[in-house]
Amino acid sequence: MTDQAPSNEIREFLTSRRARITPQQAGLRAVGRRRVAGLRREEVALLAGISVEYYTQLERGNARGVSDDVLEAVARTLQLDDVERRHLFDLVHAAKQRPGGRRAIQRIRPGLQAALEAMTDAAAFLRNGRLDVLTANRLGYALYSEAYGTTKRPINLARFVFLDERARTFYVEWDGIADDAVGSLRAEAGRDPYDRELTELVGELSARSEDFRTRWATHDVRQYGSGTQTFRHPLVGGIEVSYETFEPTADPGLVLVIYVAERHSSSAVALSRLAVSSFSAH
């Protein structure tokens, strides 16, 4: 990304969040004809307790001298959720920093790999912020065998979702998965706007997928945490699982994702069949 990228991201993110808040939602009276869909800049400044000039400079991407207290006030005014608030802080902090060098290659420690492989009843994998799957346990490889249909390594879940037609069958709720993937990449871009591989990934997906381009333009951010997910696996059929994500303390930048099926359910039986079959893309 260019040196101006973080500033552009601040402008576009704040503009998009401002546009979705109506005066009524912000506790203001709407008087006369309005030329903007949401709040005006001066209304955001008023509600945040800062000058119009100050907010205008921030929205234009000038983050010099902006304090955390001001960002908190803007976040409250724009009614940002926790993920959006963190994204705003990431964007501003990134804009204050100079571009860094290329990231070090992420390696999986033997102890972390051993812990992953010790999980025999759950499907699990380790990914980075770009949604590259770096390693998985035996059941994780088996569950995601469709994604391993390509020779490119590491596999990237965003590429799979948007560029592989099999993903639309594999993920029962494809639209939600697609929203989450883009929102997660958008959040990662805020944390590290100078990640060359992430920039190349976003460029590739934008060029090849209209579904991705449309979602990327919304500037929505998401964070995988916990929830349920349903797969339609080609070998064993439907599998509904709950998932949890963890960030290993000793391995910043990595995310551990664990899928577990309800005991004695048909999904648990399906996972057991996958484990027995040893259907792996190793």
N, C-alpha and C positions, 0 to 999 in steps of 0.2 A: 504494500500500500504506500501511497505517497505520504509526505509529511503532513499534508492537509487532511488526510483521511479521518483522524479522530475528530477534528473540528467539524467536518462535514457530517459525521455521524451524530454529533451532539445536536447540530441544527435540525437534521431530519428527524431524529428521535423526539426532541422536544416539540417540534412542529406537529408531528403525528399525534403525540399525547395531548397536546393543547386542543387539537381539532375534535377530539372525541368527548370533551367535557363541555356540557352546555352551561349557560349562566345559571339555570335553575339548579343543576346538579352542584354547582359551586356556591349556591346560596345567594345569587345575585338576581336582580330584576332585569329582564331583557327589555330594553326600551328602544323603539324605532327599528328600522330595517338594519339587518346585520349583513356584512359582506363576508364574514368568515363563518365556517361551520361550527366552531366551538368558541373558546374564549379568545379574546383579543390579548395581545401582549401586555397592554396596560392593565388589563384585569388580572392577569397572572401576577404582575408586579405588585398590584395593590393587595391582593390576597396573601402574597408571600412576604409582604412588608419590606420590599426593596424598591429602588427607583426604577422607572421604566427604562432609563438608559442602561442601568446595570443588567436588567433582565435581557434587554435587546442584545447587548454584547455577549451574554452567555448563550443565547439562542443562536447567535451567529457563529458560535464555536470558540469565542475568546474566553478561555478558561483561566487565564492568568489572574491570580489573586482571589479566585472564588473559594470561599470557605465551605467547610462541611455543613455549618449551620445554615448557610444560604441554600445549599443543595437539599438539605432536609426540608426547608420551608417550601422550596419549589416542588419537591416530591409530594408533600402533603397537599399542596394546592392542586396539583395535577392528578391527585388520587392514585398514585402509583402503588402497585402491589410490591411485595418484598423483592421479587425477582427484578421488576422494572427499576425499583429504587437502587438495587445493587448495580444494575446495568448503567444507570446514570452516573453513579460514583465511579465505576470503572472507566467510562468514556472520558470523564473529566480528568481523572488521574492519568489516563493514557495520553491525553492532550498536553499535559504538563511535562511529559517525559520525552527524551530524545529516542529516536528509533534504536532498538537494540540489534544485536547480531542474531544469526540463525540459531534456533533452539537446539539444544543438545538432543541427541537421539534418545528416546525413552526406552530404557531397557527394563525387563522384568526381573526383579531379584529372585534368586532360587527359592528363598523362603516364601515369597508371595506366590510363586508358581506352585509350590508344594501345598500351601494352604488352599489354593484354588482346586487343585486336583483331589484334595481330601474330601471335598463336597461331592458325595456320590448320589444323593437323592435330589439335588437341586441342579438346575442348569445355570451356569455362571460364566461371565467373561469380564475381561478388563479392557477398557477403552480409554482413549484420550479425549480432549475437548473437541477435536475435529471429527469425532465419531469413528475413528479408526479402531477396529477391534484388534488388539495386539496379541491376545492369547485367550484361551477359554479352557474349561475343563471338558472332559469327554462328553458329557451330556450337553454342554453348551455348544460344542461343535456339531453335535447331532441335531440339536434343535434348529440351528441356523445353517443347516446344510444347503438350503436354497441360496443363501447369500454367498456361500463358498463355491458356487458354480463358475466363478470367474478365476482366472489364473493370477490376477493382480493381488499382491499382498503388501501391506495388510488390507483386508477388506474394509470398505468404508460403508457404514450403514446409510448415510445420506445418498451416496451413489446408488446403493441397492434400492432404496425407497423410490427414487425419482427416475432412475435410468434402466431398471430391470422390471419388465412387465410381470415377472413372477411375484414381485412384492405385493402387487394389488390383490393377489389371491392369498398369499401367505399371511398378510396382516388383515384380519377380518375388519378392523376399523382403520382402514388405510388413511383416510383423511385426517384423523386425529394424530396418527403416527407421523404423517407428513408435516402437520403443524408443529408438533413437538420437535422434530428434527431440525426444521428451519429456525425455530425459536431458540433451540440450544446452540446452533451455529452462530446465530446473531449475538447471543450472550457471550460466546467465546471470542467473537470478533471484538467485542467491547473490552474484554480482559487483555487481549493481545492483538492489537490492530496491525502489528508488523509481522505477524506469522505468515511467511511467504507461502507455505503449503496450504494454509487455510484460504488465503487470497486466491490461489490457483484453483482450489476446490470450488469456492463460490463462483469464480468465473466460469469454470467448466459447467457447473449445474445451471447457471443462469443462461448460458449459451444453448444448452441442450434440452432444457425442460421449462415449458411455460408454467407448469404447476409450481415449480420452484421460484421462478421469477416473480409470479404474482404474490406468493407468500413472503418472499424476501422484501418486497416493496412496502409491506405493512409495518416493518420495524418492530414487530411483536417479539418479545423475548420469553423463553420458557426455560424451565429447569426440571430435569427428571428427578423425581424424589421417590415416590412410592405410588402404587396403584395396582390396577389389574390390566391384563392384556390377553387377547385371544388370538391364537394362531390357527391356521389351517395347513397342517403339515402334510406333505405329499405321501408320507409313509404311514402315519398313524391317524390322520384326520384331525379333528378339532381338539385343541388344547387351551384351556383357560388357566392362567396362572396369576399369582400376585407377585409383584416385584418390589425390591428394595434396592437402593443405591447407597454406596458408601465411598468416601474418599480416604484411601489409606494415608495415615499421618506421615509415614516415612516416604511416600511416593507422591509428592504434589503434582497435580496435573492428570493423575489417573483416577478413573472411576470404576469401582467394582459393582457390577449389576448381577443380582441373584434372582432367579425365578423359582418359585415353589408352588406346587399344585396342592389343593386341599386333600388331606388324607382320605383314602378310600374312594376318591372321586374317579370319574371316567378319565379325567385329565391326568390324575396320578398314575392310572393304569397305562395311559398313552406314553407318559414319560418313562415308565418302567420298560415298556416295549422298545422305546428308543435306546435306552441304556443297554438292554440285552442285545439289541441288533448291532451295537457298536457302529452305527451309521455315522461315520466321522469323515471330515474332509481333510484330515492330516495328510 
